[in-house]
């Protein structure tokens, strides 16, 4: 059935291929092709709607994106050539190797004891403060998400450990701990060298270095917002804080020194002009391998676990990007951004109203699409709109990414909700009830990022 369905869907481009190979086709052949196109032109919209509906019901996102692109291109003879060509051009781009390299580095870290070393260090440094453990949890989640580029990996790898530490402290209940960890899974996406920032910069033709600088303060704002909630909850606890142990801090700092220096080394290499993005990603892999060799954790089992868990994620992201690129090409080729800009110019005169509509649209997008395909499909639509309303390109990019990371926590398709449900063994509905207070706080922070350009632009001078 799958082969027959593919044959039917690929009929128009196959006809184009046959026609280019054999010019003397049987009599009446092209008449039948014209009739087929006439029939198929009426079926395109219902089939696209069906694909979107199936996507909401669990159809893999790459099938929804690729199928939609194929149906949209079915009105011309060029679909067979356009879609693979665009996918090839994307996957052979200069920045693409950074995706598997950073992801591999992140998975190597997640499969090692790096998380435990960082938790021990931050707990020794901040644990005596009111809400110190909540701050520890948020910082560790941000650290791992930054390097894996996938918030779900952080929840799966560290969720159980962090929740257990928070509950044992006596300051936090089970529901609060799970809600905080689930919400913290995506805040690292605004810190360099997170892959979504790199992808947005490349697709939108904005300096990646400026995007890195633009994301730092908003990322700190999101981390601070969640940390404040942890501090406020801890103040209600009657437990006495433990005395500061300088010796334990020194021991924990020595053990975690390599993990703590990693972002410093990578950012110094990149911002110092020593390495470009791909070279920085390569440096990340080499750094992690040396770190694991020094700590005695580098072995065949760890490498195999990283490959077993990381390769499907890397392959999945690349396939989604390839399918999304075809759809993005159609959107640009059909001049949808131009038409959308003209519509907004005629009907929306207020910059404030535009930003409200942008937030709503991006929140909805974040619930339906992963962040990488959304960058390819949606970013070309909003960049000219941002220019129309005088929104700085870097601020627009940070608004885009900040809203999409909220989508990971928003029903009905919020990815982190399902991953937390799997990790903690709780129904998705219950996880959402635990998350929604944090979601509201993050929403307020995102609105500040949206309407106060200072957060995104202060480091740009």
Secondary structure, 3 states (H helix, E strand, C coil): CHHHHHHHHCHHHHHHHHHHHCCCCCCCHHHHHHHHHHHHHHHHHHHHHHHHHHHHCCCCHHHHHHHHHHHHHCCCCCHHHHHHHHHHHHHCCCCCHHHHHHHHHHHHHHHCCHHHHHHHHHHHHHCCCCCHHHHHHHHHHHHHHHHHCCHHHHHHHHHHHHHHHHHHHCCCCHHHHHHHHHHHCCHHHHCCCCHHHHHHHHHHCCCHHHHHHHHHHHHHHHHHHHHHHHHHHHHCCCCCCCCCCHHHHHHHHHHCHHHHHHHHHHHHHHHCCCCCHHHHHHHHHHHHHHHHHHHCCCCHHHHHHHHHHHHHHHHHHHHHHHHHHHHHHHHHHCCHHHHHHHHHHHHCCCHHHHHHHHHHHHHHHHHHCCHHHHHHHHHHHHHHHHHHCCCCHHHHHHHHHHHHHHHCCCCCCCHHHHHHHHHHCCCHHHHHHHHHHHHHHHHHHHHHHHHCCHHHHHHHC
